[in-house]
Amino acid sequence: MSRFSKLADKPKETSEPRAIAGEVINSSVPPPSRVGRKAISGYFSPEMSLALHTCARRNGVNLQALMAEAFDDVLRKYGESPIGR
């Protein structure tokens, strides 16, 4: 018997609303800041993570805005049009 055979019998998680701190949160609805956007992620060294977070704080921007700026710079470098959002 395969070790994965029991996975088909496992009940699947439902996207029912859940309550956190008295509020009902519908987990299937993304927060407004994520509507119409897609996540881009990667794995970097702890030093790179710290440097990016430090740079963002020193310049008063959030990490997402800093990453968007960096991605625009890469797009320009490779002859693509920057998106800037």
PDB file with SEQRES, HELIX, SHEET and CRYST1 records, atoms N, CA, C and O in Angstrom:
SEQRES   1 A   85  MET SER ARG PHE SER LYS LEU ALA ASP LYS PRO LYS GLU          
SEQRES   2 A   85  THR SER GLU PRO ARG ALA ILE ALA GLY GLU VAL ILE ASN          
SEQRES   3 A   85  SER SER VAL PRO PRO PRO SER ARG VAL GLY ARG LYS ALA          
SEQRES   4 A   85  ILE SER GLY TYR PHE SER PRO GLU MET SER LEU ALA LEU          
SEQRES   5 A   85  HIS THR CYS ALA ARG ARG ASN GLY VAL ASN LEU GLN ALA          
SEQRES   6 A   85  LEU MET ALA GLU ALA PHE ASP ASP VAL LEU ARG LYS TYR          
SEQRES   7 A   85  GLY GLU SER PRO ILE GLY ARG                                  
HELIX    1 AA1 SER A    5  ASP A    9  5                                   5    
HELIX    2 AA2 PRO A   32  ARG A   34  5                                   3    
HELIX    3 AA3 PRO A   46  ARG A   58  1                                  13    
HELIX    4 AA4 LEU A   63  LYS A   77  1                                  15    
SHEET    1 AA1 2 ARG A  18  ILE A  20  0                                        
SHEET    2 AA1 2 GLU A  23  ILE A  25 -1                                        
CRYST1    1.000    1.000    1.000  90.00  90.00  90.00 P 1           1          
ATOM      1  N   MET A   1       0.843  -1.173   0.000  1.00  0.00           N  
ATOM      2  CA  MET A   1       0.000   0.000   0.000  1.00  0.00           C  
ATOM      3  C   MET A   1       0.888   1.237   0.000  1.00  0.00           C  
ATOM      4  O   MET A   1       1.866   1.308   0.745  1.00  0.00           O  
ATOM      5  N   SER A   2       0.554   2.181  -0.814  1.00  0.00           N  
ATOM      6  CA  SER A   2       1.307   3.414  -0.924  1.00  0.00           C  
ATOM      7  C   SER A   2       1.092   4.289   0.311  1.00  0.00           C  
ATOM      8  O   SER A   2       0.009   4.311   0.895  1.00  0.00           O  
ATOM      9  N   ARG A   3       2.129   4.994   0.685  1.00  0.00           N  
ATOM     10  CA  ARG A   3       1.985   5.881   1.837  1.00  0.00           C  
ATOM     11  C   ARG A   3       1.056   7.058   1.539  1.00  0.00           C  
ATOM     12  O   ARG A   3       0.643   7.779   2.448  1.00  0.00           O  
ATOM     13  N   PHE A   4       0.734   7.245   0.267  1.00  0.00           N  
ATOM     14  CA  PHE A   4      -0.166   8.332  -0.110  1.00  0.00           C  
ATOM     15  C   PHE A   4      -1.610   7.875  -0.260  1.00  0.00           C  
ATOM     16  O   PHE A   4      -2.494   8.695  -0.513  1.00  0.00           O  
ATOM     17  N   SER A   5      -1.860   6.585  -0.108  1.00  0.00           N  
ATOM     18  CA  SER A   5      -3.209   6.070  -0.352  1.00  0.00           C  
ATOM     19  C   SER A   5      -4.230   6.637   0.635  1.00  0.00           C  
ATOM     20  O   SER A   5      -5.401   6.786   0.288  1.00  0.00           O  
ATOM     21  N   LYS A   6      -3.809   6.948   1.842  1.00  0.00           N  
ATOM     22  CA  LYS A   6      -4.763   7.467   2.830  1.00  0.00           C  
ATOM     23  C   LYS A   6      -5.065   8.949   2.629  1.00  0.00           C  
ATOM     24  O   LYS A   6      -6.009   9.473   3.220  1.00  0.00           O  
ATOM     25  N   LEU A   7      -4.277   9.625   1.806  1.00  0.00           N  
ATOM     26  CA  LEU A   7      -4.517  11.044   1.587  1.00  0.00           C  
ATOM     27  C   LEU A   7      -5.857  11.300   0.921  1.00  0.00           C  
ATOM     28  O   LEU A   7      -6.491  12.322   1.183  1.00  0.00           O  
ATOM     29  N   ALA A   8      -6.302  10.377   0.054  1.00  0.00           N  
ATOM     30  CA  ALA A   8      -7.583  10.564  -0.622  1.00  0.00           C  
ATOM     31  C   ALA A   8      -8.731  10.518   0.369  1.00  0.00           C  
ATOM     32  O   ALA A   8      -9.775  11.125   0.131  1.00  0.00           O  
ATOM     33  N   ASP A   9      -8.555   9.804   1.486  1.00  0.00           N  
ATOM     34  CA  ASP A   9      -9.606   9.705   2.490  1.00  0.00           C  
ATOM     35  C   ASP A   9      -9.609  10.874   3.455  1.00  0.00           C  
ATOM     36  O   ASP A   9     -10.580  11.081   4.183  1.00  0.00           O  
ATOM     37  N   LYS A  10      -8.541  11.627   3.464  1.00  0.00           N  
ATOM     38  CA  LYS A  10      -8.417  12.738   4.394  1.00  0.00           C  
ATOM     39  C   LYS A  10      -9.408  13.842   4.020  1.00  0.00           C  
ATOM     40  O   LYS A  10      -9.468  14.242   2.857  1.00  0.00           O  
ATOM     41  N   PRO A  11     -10.188  14.343   4.990  1.00  0.00           N  
ATOM     42  CA  PRO A  11     -11.125  15.411   4.660  1.00  0.00           C  
ATOM     43  C   PRO A  11     -10.383  16.667   4.230  1.00  0.00           C  
ATOM     44  O   PRO A  11      -9.361  17.042   4.805  1.00  0.00           O  
ATOM     45  N   LYS A  12     -10.923  17.296   3.214  1.00  0.00           N  
ATOM     46  CA  LYS A  12     -10.295  18.518   2.710  1.00  0.00           C  
ATOM     47  C   LYS A  12     -10.743  19.708   3.538  1.00  0.00           C  
ATOM     48  O   LYS A  12     -11.851  19.749   4.072  1.00  0.00           O  
ATOM     49  N   GLU A  13      -9.830  20.686   3.624  1.00  0.00           N  
ATOM     50  CA  GLU A  13     -10.153  21.900   4.361  1.00  0.00           C  
ATOM     51  C   GLU A  13     -11.198  22.687   3.593  1.00  0.00           C  
ATOM     52  O   GLU A  13     -11.151  22.781   2.367  1.00  0.00           O  
ATOM     53  N   THR A  14     -12.111  23.232   4.310  1.00  0.00           N  
ATOM     54  CA  THR A  14     -13.131  24.061   3.681  1.00  0.00           C  
ATOM     55  C   THR A  14     -12.762  25.510   3.853  1.00  0.00           C  
ATOM     56  O   THR A  14     -11.978  25.861   4.735  1.00  0.00           O  
ATOM     57  N   SER A  15     -13.318  26.340   3.024  1.00  0.00           N  
ATOM     58  CA  SER A  15     -13.035  27.774   3.131  1.00  0.00           C  
ATOM     59  C   SER A  15     -14.185  28.467   3.842  1.00  0.00           C  
ATOM     60  O   SER A  15     -14.678  29.503   3.395  1.00  0.00           O  
ATOM     61  N   GLU A  16     -14.599  27.884   4.945  1.00  0.00           N  
ATOM     62  CA  GLU A  16     -15.666  28.488   5.724  1.00  0.00           C  
ATOM     63  C   GLU A  16     -15.125  29.684   6.486  1.00  0.00           C  
ATOM     64  O   GLU A  16     -13.953  29.709   6.861  1.00  0.00           O  
ATOM     65  N   PRO A  17     -15.958  30.654   6.710  1.00  0.00           N  
ATOM     66  CA  PRO A  17     -15.507  31.814   7.473  1.00  0.00           C  
ATOM     67  C   PRO A  17     -15.043  31.407   8.871  1.00  0.00           C  
ATOM     68  O   PRO A  17     -15.593  30.478   9.463  1.00  0.00           O  
ATOM     69  N   ARG A  18     -14.053  32.087   9.387  1.00  0.00           N  
ATOM     70  CA  ARG A  18     -13.571  31.811  10.733  1.00  0.00           C  
ATOM     71  C   ARG A  18     -13.573  33.104  11.525  1.00  0.00           C  
ATOM     72  O   ARG A  18     -13.531  34.197  10.961  1.00  0.00           O  
ATOM     73  N   ALA A  19     -13.623  32.964  12.819  1.00  0.00           N  
ATOM     74  CA  ALA A  19     -13.694  34.140  13.671  1.00  0.00           C  
ATOM     75  C   ALA A  19     -12.348  34.388  14.334  1.00  0.00           C  
ATOM     76  O   ALA A  19     -11.766  33.483  14.931  1.00  0.00           O  
ATOM     77  N   ILE A  20     -11.858  35.613  14.228  1.00  0.00           N  
ATOM     78  CA  ILE A  20     -10.627  36.026  14.900  1.00  0.00           C  
ATOM     79  C   ILE A  20     -10.938  37.320  15.624  1.00  0.00           C  
ATOM     80  O   ILE A  20     -11.376  38.296  15.015  1.00  0.00           O  
ATOM     81  N   ALA A  21     -10.707  37.320  16.926  1.00  0.00           N  
ATOM     82  CA  ALA A  21     -10.913  38.493  17.776  1.00  0.00           C  
ATOM     83  C   ALA A  21     -12.295  39.110  17.558  1.00  0.00           C  
ATOM     84  O   ALA A  21     -12.433  40.328  17.439  1.00  0.00           O  
ATOM     85  N   GLY A  22     -13.299  38.260  17.508  1.00  0.00           N  
ATOM     86  CA  GLY A  22     -14.664  38.745  17.405  1.00  0.00           C  
ATOM     87  C   GLY A  22     -15.121  39.081  15.998  1.00  0.00           C  
ATOM     88  O   GLY A  22     -16.304  39.344  15.785  1.00  0.00           O  
ATOM     89  N   GLU A  23     -14.201  39.080  15.023  1.00  0.00           N  
ATOM     90  CA  GLU A  23     -14.586  39.370  13.647  1.00  0.00           C  
ATOM     91  C   GLU A  23     -14.692  38.074  12.864  1.00  0.00           C  
ATOM     92  O   GLU A  23     -13.938  37.130  13.100  1.00  0.00           O  
ATOM     93  N   VAL A  24     -15.618  38.036  11.947  1.00  0.00           N  
ATOM     94  CA  VAL A  24     -15.725  36.886  11.056  1.00  0.00           C  
ATOM     95  C   VAL A  24     -14.931  37.215   9.802  1.00  0.00           C  
ATOM     96  O   VAL A  24     -15.205  38.204   9.122  1.00  0.00           O  
ATOM     97  N   ILE A  25     -13.948  36.379   9.505  1.00  0.00           N  
ATOM     98  CA  ILE A  25     -13.089  36.590   8.350  1.00  0.00           C  
ATOM     99  C   ILE A  25     -13.350  35.489   7.345  1.00  0.00           C  
ATOM    100  O   ILE A  25     -13.237  34.306   7.667  1.00  0.00           O  
ATOM    101  N   ASN A  26     -13.697  35.871   6.134  1.00  0.00           N  
ATOM    102  CA  ASN A  26     -13.906  34.898   5.069  1.00  0.00           C  
ATOM    103  C   ASN A  26     -12.555  34.672   4.395  1.00  0.00           C  
ATOM    104  O   ASN A  26     -12.061  35.551   3.689  1.00  0.00           O  
ATOM    105  N   SER A  27     -11.961  33.513   4.605  1.00  0.00           N  
ATOM    106  CA  SER A  27     -10.613  33.255   4.117  1.00  0.00           C  
ATOM    107  C   SER A  27     -10.537  33.163   2.599  1.00  0.00           C  
ATOM    108  O   SER A  27      -9.436  33.200   2.049  1.00  0.00           O  
ATOM    109  N   SER A  28     -11.654  33.047   1.908  1.00  0.00           N  
ATOM    110  CA  SER A  28     -11.606  32.962   0.455  1.00  0.00           C  
ATOM    111  C   SER A  28     -11.563  34.347  -0.189  1.00  0.00           C  
ATOM    112  O   SER A  28     -11.344  34.456  -1.396  1.00  0.00           O  
ATOM    113  N   VAL A  29     -11.766  35.397   0.588  1.00  0.00           N  
ATOM    114  CA  VAL A  29     -11.732  36.759   0.059  1.00  0.00           C  
ATOM    115  C   VAL A  29     -10.393  37.379   0.417  1.00  0.00           C  
ATOM    116  O   VAL A  29     -10.069  37.511   1.597  1.00  0.00           O  
ATOM    117  N   PRO A  30      -9.596  37.768  -0.601  1.00  0.00           N  
ATOM    118  CA  PRO A  30      -8.298  38.366  -0.286  1.00  0.00           C  
ATOM    119  C   PRO A  30      -8.471  39.773   0.270  1.00  0.00           C  
ATOM    120  O   PRO A  30      -9.472  40.436  -0.002  1.00  0.00           O  
ATOM    121  N   PRO A  31      -7.495  40.225   1.050  1.00  0.00           N  
ATOM    122  CA  PRO A  31      -7.563  41.603   1.558  1.00  0.00           C  
ATOM    123  C   PRO A  31      -7.506  42.584   0.387  1.00  0.00           C  
ATOM    124  O   PRO A  31      -6.958  42.252  -0.664  1.00  0.00           O  
ATOM    125  N   PRO A  32      -8.057  43.771   0.550  1.00  0.00           N  
ATOM    126  CA  PRO A  32      -8.104  44.740  -0.552  1.00  0.00           C  
ATOM    127  C   PRO A  32      -6.733  45.041  -1.162  1.00  0.00           C  
ATOM    128  O   PRO A  32      -6.631  45.315  -2.358  1.00  0.00           O  
ATOM    129  N   SER A  33      -5.681  44.990  -0.340  1.00  0.00           N  
ATOM    130  CA  SER A  33      -4.344  45.290  -0.866  1.00  0.00           C  
ATOM    131  C   SER A  33      -3.830  44.226  -1.832  1.00  0.00           C  
ATOM    132  O   SER A  33      -2.848  44.452  -2.538  1.00  0.00           O  
ATOM    133  N   ARG A  34      -4.490  43.064  -1.868  1.00  0.00           N  
ATOM    134  CA  ARG A  34      -4.040  41.989  -2.758  1.00  0.00           C  
ATOM    135  C   ARG A  34      -4.950  41.756  -3.951  1.00  0.00           C  
ATOM    136  O   ARG A  34      -4.648  40.926  -4.807  1.00  0.00           O  
ATOM    137  N   VAL A  35      -6.055  42.476  -4.016  1.00  0.00           N  
ATOM    138  CA  VAL A  35      -6.997  42.278  -5.117  1.00  0.00           C  
ATOM    139  C   VAL A  35      -6.340  42.723  -6.419  1.00  0.00           C  
ATOM    140  O   VAL A  35      -5.802  43.828  -6.497  1.00  0.00           O  
ATOM    141  N   GLY A  36      -6.379  41.880  -7.429  1.00  0.00           N  
ATOM    142  CA  GLY A  36      -5.806  42.188  -8.734  1.00  0.00           C  
ATOM    143  C   GLY A  36      -4.298  42.077  -8.788  1.00  0.00           C  
ATOM    144  O   GLY A  36      -3.681  42.537  -9.749  1.00  0.00           O  
ATOM    145  N   ARG A  37      -3.689  41.474  -7.772  1.00  0.00           N  
ATOM    146  CA  ARG A  37      -2.231  41.333  -7.734  1.00  0.00           C  
ATOM    147  C   ARG A  37      -1.842  39.875  -7.604  1.00  0.00           C  
ATOM    148  O   ARG A  37      -2.645  39.049  -7.171  1.00  0.00           O  
ATOM    149  N   LYS A  38      -0.619  39.559  -7.974  1.00  0.00           N  
ATOM    150  CA  LYS A  38      -0.088  38.209  -7.837  1.00  0.00           C  
ATOM    151  C   LYS A  38       1.176  38.271  -6.986  1.00  0.00           C  
ATOM    152  O   LYS A  38       1.933  39.240  -7.036  1.00  0.00           O  
ATOM    153  N   ALA A  39       1.380  37.225  -6.214  1.00  0.00           N  
ATOM    154  CA  ALA A  39       2.564  37.157  -5.363  1.00  0.00           C  
ATOM    155  C   ALA A  39       3.770  36.723  -6.184  1.00  0.00           C  
ATOM    156  O   ALA A  39       3.664  35.852  -7.048  1.00  0.00           O  
ATOM    157  N   ILE A  40       4.914  37.334  -5.907  1.00  0.00           N  
ATOM    158  CA  ILE A  40       6.201  36.919  -6.457  1.00  0.00           C  
ATOM    159  C   ILE A  40       7.098  36.678  -5.258  1.00  0.00           C  
ATOM    160  O   ILE A  40       7.266  37.563  -4.419  1.00  0.00           O  
ATOM    161  N   SER A  41       7.668  35.503  -5.171  1.00  0.00           N  
ATOM    162  CA  SER A  41       8.484  35.208  -4.005  1.00  0.00           C  
ATOM    163  C   SER A  41       9.789  34.525  -4.404  1.00  0.00           C  
ATOM    164  O   SER A  41       9.938  34.048  -5.529  1.00  0.00           O  
ATOM    165  N   GLY A  42      10.708  34.488  -3.482  1.00  0.00           N  
ATOM    166  CA  GLY A  42      11.986  33.830  -3.697  1.00  0.00           C  
ATOM    167  C   GLY A  42      12.654  33.587  -2.361  1.00  0.00           C  
ATOM    168  O   GLY A  42      12.244  34.136  -1.338  1.00  0.00           O  
ATOM    169  N   TYR A  43      13.676  32.770  -2.378  1.00  0.00           N  
ATOM    170  CA  TYR A  43      14.421  32.465  -1.155  1.00  0.00           C  
ATOM    171  C   TYR A  43      15.789  33.120  -1.244  1.00  0.00           C  
ATOM    172  O   TYR A  43      16.534  32.918  -2.203  1.00  0.00           O  
ATOM    173  N   PHE A  44      16.101  33.900  -0.236  1.00  0.00           N  
ATOM    174  CA  PHE A  44      17.360  34.631  -0.195  1.00  0.00           C  
ATOM    175  C   PHE A  44      18.046  34.390   1.144  1.00  0.00           C  
ATOM    176  O   PHE A  44      17.443  33.852   2.073  1.00  0.00           O  
ATOM    177  N   SER A  45      19.291  34.787   1.234  1.00  0.00           N  
ATOM    178  CA  SER A  45      20.049  34.603   2.470  1.00  0.00           C  
ATOM    179  C   SER A  45      19.473  35.503   3.564  1.00  0.00           C  
ATOM    180  O   SER A  45      18.822  36.505   3.267  1.00  0.00           O  
ATOM    181  N   PRO A  46      19.712  35.146   4.826  1.00  0.00           N  
ATOM    182  CA  PRO A  46      19.270  36.029   5.916  1.00  0.00           C  
ATOM    183  C   PRO A  46      19.890  37.426   5.812  1.00  0.00           C  
ATOM    184  O   PRO A  46      19.263  38.417   6.184  1.00  0.00           O  
ATOM    185  N   GLU A  47      21.100  37.496   5.315  1.00  0.00           N  
ATOM    186  CA  GLU A  47      21.755  38.801   5.168  1.00  0.00           C  
ATOM    187  C   GLU A  47      21.032  39.661   4.133  1.00  0.00           C  
ATOM    188  O   GLU A  47      20.865  40.864   4.331  1.00  0.00           O  
ATOM    189  N   MET A  48      20.607  39.052   3.040  1.00  0.00           N  
ATOM    190  CA  MET A  48      19.864  39.797   2.010  1.00  0.00           C  
ATOM    191  C   MET A  48      18.526  40.258   2.567  1.00  0.00           C  
ATOM    192  O   MET A  48      18.111  41.394   2.336  1.00  0.00           O  
ATOM    193  N   SER A  49      17.859  39.390   3.291  1.00  0.00           N  
ATOM    194  CA  SER A  49      16.574  39.754   3.895  1.00  0.00           C  
ATOM    195  C   SER A  49      16.738  40.934   4.846  1.00  0.00           C  
ATOM    196  O   SER A  49      15.969  41.893   4.790  1.00  0.00           O  
ATOM    197  N   LEU A  50      17.734  40.862   5.712  1.00  0.00           N  
ATOM    198  CA  LEU A  50      17.975  41.937   6.667  1.00  0.00           C  
ATOM    199  C   LEU A  50      18.324  43.235   5.950  1.00  0.00           C  
ATOM    200  O   LEU A  50      17.841  44.305   6.321  1.00  0.00           O  
ATOM    201  N   ALA A  51      19.167  43.138   4.920  1.00  0.00           N  
ATOM    202  CA  ALA A  51      19.562  44.340   4.178  1.00  0.00           C  
ATOM    203  C   ALA A  51      18.358  44.994   3.508  1.00  0.00           C  
ATOM    204  O   ALA A  51      18.237  46.219   3.516  1.00  0.00           O  
ATOM    205  N   LEU A  52      17.469  44.193   2.930  1.00  0.00           N  
ATOM    206  CA  LEU A  52      16.291  44.762   2.264  1.00  0.00           C  
ATOM    207  C   LEU A  52      15.335  45.392   3.273  1.00  0.00           C  
ATOM    208  O   LEU A  52      14.817  46.484   3.040  1.00  0.00           O  
ATOM    209  N   HIS A  53      15.102  44.710   4.386  1.00  0.00           N  
ATOM    210  CA  HIS A  53      14.220  45.268   5.403  1.00  0.00           C  
ATOM    211  C   HIS A  53      14.811  46.551   5.990  1.00  0.00           C  
ATOM    212  O   HIS A  53      14.085  47.520   6.214  1.00  0.00           O  
ATOM    213  N   THR A  54      16.111  46.564   6.238  1.00  0.00           N  
ATOM    214  CA  THR A  54      16.774  47.751   6.773  1.00  0.00           C  
ATOM    215  C   THR A  54      16.690  48.906   5.784  1.00  0.00           C  
ATOM    216  O   THR A  54      16.406  50.040   6.170  1.00  0.00           O  
ATOM    217  N   CYS A  55      16.937  48.619   4.516  1.00  0.00           N  
ATOM    218  CA  CYS A  55      16.857  49.656   3.479  1.00  0.00           C  
ATOM    219  C   CYS A  55      15.453  50.229   3.393  1.00  0.00           C  
ATOM    220  O   CYS A  55      15.278  51.441   3.269  1.00  0.00           O  
ATOM    221  N   ALA A  56      14.462  49.365   3.458  1.00  0.00           N  
ATOM    222  CA  ALA A  56      13.067  49.828   3.393  1.00  0.00           C  
ATOM    223  C   ALA A  56      12.745  50.738   4.567  1.00  0.00           C  
ATOM    224  O   ALA A  56      12.133  51.791   4.385  1.00  0.00           O  
ATOM    225  N   ARG A  57      13.151  50.344   5.768  1.00  0.00           N  
ATOM    226  CA  ARG A  57      12.855  51.162   6.955  1.00  0.00           C  
ATOM    227  C   ARG A  57      13.596  52.494   6.901  1.00  0.00           C  
ATOM    228  O   ARG A  57      13.026  53.535   7.228  1.00  0.00           O  
ATOM    229  N   ARG A  58      14.853  52.466   6.493  1.00  0.00           N  
ATOM    230  CA  ARG A  58      15.625  53.711   6.434  1.00  0.00           C  
ATOM    231  C   ARG A  58      15.046  54.698   5.440  1.00  0.00           C  
ATOM    232  O   ARG A  58      15.153  55.911   5.621  1.00  0.00           O  
ATOM    233  N   ASN A  59      14.426  54.171   4.381  1.00  0.00           N  
ATOM    234  CA  ASN A  59      13.893  55.044   3.343  1.00  0.00           C  
ATOM    235  C   ASN A  59      12.386  55.260   3.467  1.00  0.00           C  
ATOM    236  O   ASN A  59      11.774  55.891   2.605  1.00  0.00           O  
ATOM    237  N   GLY A  60      11.795  54.741   4.529  1.00  0.00           N  
ATOM    238  CA  GLY A  60      10.385  54.994   4.802  1.00  0.00           C  
ATOM    239  C   GLY A  60       9.425  54.379   3.809  1.00  0.00           C  
ATOM    240  O   GLY A  60       8.342  54.916   3.576  1.00  0.00           O  
ATOM    241  N   VAL A  61       9.805  53.270   3.227  1.00  0.00           N  
ATOM    242  CA  VAL A  61       8.902  52.559   2.318  1.00  0.00           C  
ATOM    243  C   VAL A  61       8.708  51.140   2.846  1.00  0.00           C  
ATOM    244  O   VAL A  61       9.488  50.658   3.668  1.00  0.00           O  
ATOM    245  N   ASN A  62       7.676  50.491   2.371  1.00  0.00           N  
ATOM    246  CA  ASN A  62       7.520  49.104   2.782  1.00  0.00           C  
ATOM    247  C   ASN A  62       8.305  48.192   1.835  1.00  0.00           C  
ATOM    248  O   ASN A  62       8.738  48.613   0.762  1.00  0.00           O  
ATOM    249  N   LEU A  63       8.476  46.964   2.246  1.00  0.00           N  
ATOM    250  CA  LEU A  63       9.299  46.030   1.472  1.00  0.00           C  
ATOM    251  C   LEU A  63       8.720  45.816   0.078  1.00  0.00           C  
ATOM    252  O   LEU A  63       9.471  45.696  -0.890  1.00  0.00           O  
ATOM    253  N   GLN A  64       7.412  45.768  -0.034  1.00  0.00           N  
ATOM    254  CA  GLN A  64       6.792  45.550  -1.343  1.00  0.00           C  
ATOM    255  C   GLN A  64       7.110  46.703  -2.300  1.00  0.00           C  
ATOM    256  O   GLN A  64       7.400  46.466  -3.472  1.00  0.00           O  
ATOM    257  N   ALA A  65       7.061  47.939  -1.818  1.00  0.00           N  
ATOM    258  CA  ALA A  65       7.379  49.085  -2.662  1.00  0.00           C  
ATOM    259  C   ALA A  65       8.849  49.050  -3.084  1.00  0.00           C  
ATOM    260  O   ALA A  65       9.188  49.373  -4.222  1.00  0.00           O  
ATOM    261  N   LEU A  66       9.717  48.653  -2.146  1.00  0.00           N  
ATOM    262  CA  LEU A  66      11.147  48.557  -2.459  1.00  0.00           C  
ATOM    263  C   LEU A  66      11.389  47.485  -3.518  1.00  0.00           C  
ATOM    264  O   LEU A  66      12.182  47.682  -4.439  1.00  0.00           O  
ATOM    265  N   MET A  67      10.709  46.358  -3.384  1.00  0.00           N  
ATOM    266  CA  MET A  67      10.862  45.281  -4.362  1.00  0.00           C  
ATOM    267  C   MET A  67      10.327  45.712  -5.735  1.00  0.00           C  
ATOM    268  O   MET A  67      10.924  45.383  -6.760  1.00  0.00           O  
ATOM    269  N   ALA A  68       9.216  46.442  -5.760  1.00  0.00           N  
ATOM    270  CA  ALA A  68       8.669  46.917  -7.034  1.00  0.00           C  
ATOM    271  C   ALA A  68       9.673  47.840  -7.721  1.00  0.00           C  
ATOM    272  O   ALA A  68       9.852  47.774  -8.937  1.00  0.00           O  
ATOM    273  N   GLU A  69      10.330  48.703  -6.936  1.00  0.00           N  
ATOM    274  CA  GLU A  69      11.350  49.592  -7.486  1.00  0.00           C  
ATOM    275  C   GLU A  69      12.521  48.790  -8.051  1.00  0.00           C  
ATOM    276  O   GLU A  69      13.030  49.100  -9.129  1.00  0.00           O  
ATOM    277  N   ALA A  70      12.942  47.765  -7.324  1.00  0.00           N  
ATOM    278  CA  ALA A  70      14.048  46.922  -7.785  1.00  0.00           C  
ATOM    279  C   ALA A  70      13.660  46.167  -9.058  1.00  0.00           C  
ATOM    280  O   ALA A  70      14.462  46.059  -9.985  1.00  0.00           O  
ATOM    281  N   PHE A  71      12.445  45.651  -9.104  1.00  0.00           N  
ATOM    282  CA  PHE A  71      11.999  44.916 -10.297  1.00  0.00           C  
ATOM    283  C   PHE A  71      11.936  45.862 -11.503  1.00  0.00           C  
ATOM    284  O   PHE A  71      12.289  45.475 -12.617  1.00  0.00           O  
ATOM    285  N   ASP A  72      11.485  47.102 -11.278  1.00  0.00           N  
ATOM    286  CA  ASP A  72      11.476  48.071 -12.374  1.00  0.00           C  
ATOM    287  C   ASP A  72      12.891  48.328 -12.885  1.00  0.00           C  
ATOM    288  O   ASP A  72      13.104  48.430 -14.093  1.00  0.00           O  
ATOM    289  N   ASP A  73      13.857  48.433 -11.976  1.00  0.00           N  
ATOM    290  CA  ASP A  73      15.250  48.635 -12.390  1.00  0.00           C  
ATOM    291  C   ASP A  73      15.743  47.457 -13.226  1.00  0.00           C  
ATOM    292  O   ASP A  73      16.446  47.653 -14.217  1.00  0.00           O  
ATOM    293  N   VAL A  74      15.382  46.251 -12.839  1.00  0.00           N  
ATOM    294  CA  VAL A  74      15.780  45.057 -13.601  1.00  0.00           C  
ATOM    295  C   VAL A  74      15.118  45.067 -14.975  1.00  0.00           C  
ATOM    296  O   VAL A  74      15.759  44.751 -15.977  1.00  0.00           O  
ATOM    297  N   LEU A  75      13.844  45.425 -15.024  1.00  0.00           N  
ATOM    298  CA  LEU A  75      13.144  45.476 -16.307  1.00  0.00           C  
ATOM    299  C   LEU A  75      13.812  46.478 -17.240  1.00  0.00           C  
ATOM    300  O   LEU A  75      14.006  46.193 -18.422  1.00  0.00           O  
ATOM    301  N   ARG A  76      14.171  47.668 -16.710  1.00  0.00           N  
ATOM    302  CA  ARG A  76      14.856  48.673 -17.537  1.00  0.00           C  
ATOM    303  C   ARG A  76      16.203  48.137 -18.019  1.00  0.00           C  
ATOM    304  O   ARG A  76      16.570  48.322 -19.179  1.00  0.00           O  
ATOM    305  N   LYS A  77      16.933  47.475 -17.130  1.00  0.00           N  
ATOM    306  CA  LYS A  77      18.251  46.929 -17.479  1.00  0.00           C  
ATOM    307  C   LYS A  77      18.162  45.977 -18.659  1.00  0.00           C  
ATOM    308  O   LYS A  77      19.043  45.945 -19.519  1.00  0.00           O  
ATOM    309  N   TYR A  78      17.073  45.194 -18.688  1.00  0.00           N  
ATOM    310  CA  TYR A  78      16.936  44.210 -19.752  1.00  0.00           C  
ATOM    311  C   TYR A  78      16.054  44.693 -20.898  1.00  0.00           C  
ATOM    312  O   TYR A  78      15.567  43.893 -21.697  1.00  0.00           O  
ATOM    313  N   GLY A  79      15.852  46.021 -20.973  1.00  0.00           N  
ATOM    314  CA  GLY A  79      15.149  46.612 -22.106  1.00  0.00           C  
ATOM    315  C   GLY A  79      13.642  46.446 -22.083  1.00  0.00           C  
ATOM    316  O   GLY A  79      12.985  46.587 -23.114  1.00  0.00           O  
ATOM    317  N   GLU A  80      13.087  46.149 -20.915  1.00  0.00           N  
ATOM    318  CA  GLU A  80      11.628  46.020 -20.800  1.00  0.00           C  
ATOM    319  C   GLU A  80      11.062  47.295 -20.185  1.00  0.00           C  
ATOM    320  O   GLU A  80      11.781  48.053 -19.534  1.00  0.00           O  
ATOM    321  N   SER A  81       9.793  47.520 -20.394  1.00  0.00           N  
ATOM    322  CA  SER A  81       9.140  48.690 -19.813  1.00  0.00           C  
ATOM    323  C   SER A  81       8.865  48.455 -18.334  1.00  0.00           C  
ATOM    324  O   SER A  81       8.337  47.405 -17.964  1.00  0.00           O  
ATOM    325  N   PRO A  82       9.213  49.413 -17.485  1.00  0.00           N  
ATOM    326  CA  PRO A  82       8.905  49.260 -16.065  1.00  0.00           C  
ATOM    327  C   PRO A  82       7.405  49.345 -15.832  1.00  0.00           C  
ATOM    328  O   PRO A  82       6.688  50.024 -16.566  1.00  0.00           O  
ATOM    329  N   ILE A  83       6.948  48.660 -14.819  1.00  0.00           N  
ATOM    330  CA  ILE A  83       5.528  48.628 -14.508  1.00  0.00           C  
ATOM    331  C   ILE A  83       5.223  49.642 -13.414  1.00  0.00           C  
ATOM    332  O   ILE A  83       4.263  50.406 -13.517  1.00  0.00           O  
ATOM    333  N   GLY A  84       6.051  49.646 -12.355  1.00  0.00           N  
ATOM    334  CA  GLY A  84       5.942  50.644 -11.304  1.00  0.00           C  
ATOM    335  C   GLY A  84       4.761  50.527 -10.371  1.00  0.00           C  
ATOM    336  O   GLY A  84       4.419  51.510  -9.713  1.00  0.00           O  
ATOM    337  N   ARG A  85       4.126  49.387 -10.278  1.00  0.00           N  
ATOM    338  CA  ARG A  85       3.009  49.241  -9.346  1.00  0.00           C  
ATOM    339  C   ARG A  85       3.265  48.099  -8.409  1.00  0.00           C  
ATOM    340  O   ARG A  85       2.437  47.812  -7.544  1.00  0.00           O  
TER     341      ARG A  85                                                      
END                                                                             
